[in-house]
Amino acid sequence: MTSEVVENEFEFYSKAEKYWKDVPATVDGMLGGYGHISSIDINSSRKFLQKFLRDGPNRTGTSRALDCGAGIGRITKWLLLPLFKTVDMVDVTENFLTKAKSYLGEEGRRVRNYFCCGLQDFSPEPNSYDVIWIQWVIGHLTDNHLSDFLKRCRAGLRPNGIVVIKDNMAQEGVIMDDVDSSVCRDLDVVRKIIRRAGLHLLAEERQENFPDEIYHVYTFAMR
């Protein structure tokens, strides 16, 4: 439980905002010095996502996606824009969203909105998104704020839409990282929060071919 490791909620959020303001607006900056794993990450995410975009009566649409904790738009550029007609981005760091406008290039014209906001305060527009992609950012939310945000995401989905979380998982419990002011939860804690938000897990997958020294990374699809 984050309530056991986050002593001061205001400090937890403000320290994280300050940390990201000092991070270079580059792919390497977004990935904490692991920029070289970006293509492995994107390729795995594409395979995972395409299972839901294939033909069938419950096929997820490809009109609009939302990239949460989008940074400079690495996921928007390489994963979402190639698959969706339009994308919206939300990130707490204004400098990253400014950088995104040049980083995304011509295809960036299909990004409709750049929302500068922490996810604890952000509400996706109801019934608007086919996919809401949330990667490497849930650790910056307390359990209550994450559960509430996921409820708002559920309301933001179009018919057959999905919410995807891709993030680091701890071996056991909840671990605090004082450097970037984030937490890392274990699988059971994350699954409980997903259920609490009224979402049902459709798929869960462990990322392969990442460096041994980093936390295990899992991807969840839910609606």
Order of alpha helices (4+ residues) and beta strands (2+ residues): alpha-alpha-alpha-alpha-beta-beta-alpha-beta-beta-alpha-beta-beta-beta-alpha-beta-beta
